[in-house]
Amino acid sequence: MAGPPRRDPVSHRYTDSFQLFDFRFRVVSESATARRLLYRLYGAYATSGADLHPSAFTLHIERLATPGARRWRIHDGDARIGGRVTLGLALQELEYAVCVRMIAHRPDLMALHGATVLAAGGACFISGRSGAGKTTLALALAARRYRVGGDDIALIDPNTGAASPVPRCFHLDESSWRLLRDVGLPIPAQALRHKFLTPADLCVTDIAPVTVRHILLVARGSEPDPRLVSLTQAEAELGLLPEADWPGGSAVRALPALGRLVSGAAAYRLTSGRLDATAGAVAALLGPP
Amino acid sequence: MNESPRPRRDAGVRAETLPDGSAMLYDSRSGMAYALTASAAQVWASCDGTRTLDAIARQLMDIYDAPAGIVQNDIAALLADLQARGLVEWDGGVAA
């Protein structure tokens, strides 16, 4: 839900402020649609911005009217961040820029690539190399009423191993959108139109840090039937290590944090089969949503 | 005196044992990390430079109730692998 309108009567621009993991930023746009989509992503993190310093990180969304030019441009006042022909793609560049700066702002937390799916019995962290199908699997689980906190990055507290999924839009190619329609994921029309699907579109907002109870390392490739192979916690930690991203940190620093993350979890290597069967096998593992 | 060789963990290797008994090894010199199963982690923990391969095998035979020959062969293969990766050294000579 959008916050109170803060539209400048002269420039007709909206200015909205957010605080994400203590990283504060603002977004300026003259597009009500852009603002609406933005609130689907960051609405739970909106702040009044009254005490936000003028030099705080500020991103501008502009629609360009020049014929033949890119239609949407993202910039930070000085430098161009990105430009895309659709608003959804432009907003993906915006939220990527926010994500990168937010992670840099929190060197006390370790960024770990993967999807965080919430079940009644605890969270499941789904990791694997790019293209392994983490997002599609997470959203297929959403179709089974599991809550997906994020599909790309979680911030790990090195002291507790608790995971906090970072709100990002889901990055899906055309075949993934098709697959998700096939498994019955209800996608809001606005998200479908702009190809900008967020956790809030799946009724997930403002996730507190969660304890991970299951870890899935998704292998590349697929077989006719899904296969789950139990892993030791050390194998899980080793599998997660390449997905850890700690600015200025090394494996020496990442391993204890990963150790705490895997300590309370059962880990599996997943070779995917048909999407619906794979989601069913994982759901059987996770228990009720 | 002909001493039996005794494996010893390399001091530069950082080890972390997890609740399921498995362990992570990290060699900061090479930047390589390794995952050990629970039984391999027990062998690793036993490599303190005071126990021979036979003594480590006896210890694990008691725990796993496995035939002596199989346990000894498995431990020898594991130690050879760990040695090849620079994770253990042998005091009193290298095991045959």
Boltz contact constraints between the chains, C-beta under 6 A:
constraints:
  - contact:
      token1: [A, 232]
      token2: [B, 20]
      max_distance: 6.0
  - contact:
      token1: [A, 232]
      token2: [B, 22]
      max_distance: 6.0
  - contact:
      token1: [A, 232]
      token2: [B, 37]
      max_distance: 6.0
  - contact:
      token1: [A, 233]
      token2: [B, 18]
      max_distance: 6.0
  - contact:
      token1: [A, 233]
      token2: [B, 20]
      max_distance: 6.0
  - contact:
      token1: [A, 233]
      token2: [B, 22]
      max_distance: 6.0
  - contact:
      token1: [A, 234]
      token2: [B, 18]
      max_distance: 6.0
  - contact:
      token1: [A, 234]
      token2: [B, 22]
      max_distance: 6.0
  - contact:
      token1: [A, 234]
      token2: [B, 23]
      max_distance: 6.0
  - contact:
      token1: [A, 234]
      token2: [B, 24]
      max_distance: 6.0
  - contact:
      token1: [A, 234]
      token2: [B, 35]
      max_distance: 6.0
  - contact:
      token1: [A, 235]
      token2: [B, 35]
      max_distance: 6.0
  - contact:
      token1: [A, 237]
      token2: [B, 24]
      max_distance: 6.0
  - contact:
      token1: [A, 238]
      token2: [B, 33]
      max_distance: 6.0
  - contact:
      token1: [A, 238]
      token2: [B, 35]
      max_distance: 6.0
  - contact:
      token1: [A, 241]
      token2: [B, 33]
      max_distance: 6.0
  - contact:
      token1: [A, 255]
      token2: [B, 26]
      max_distance: 6.0
  - contact:
      token1: [A, 259]
      token2: [B, 16]
      max_distance: 6.0
  - contact:
      token1: [A, 263]
      token2: [B, 19]
      max_distance: 6.0
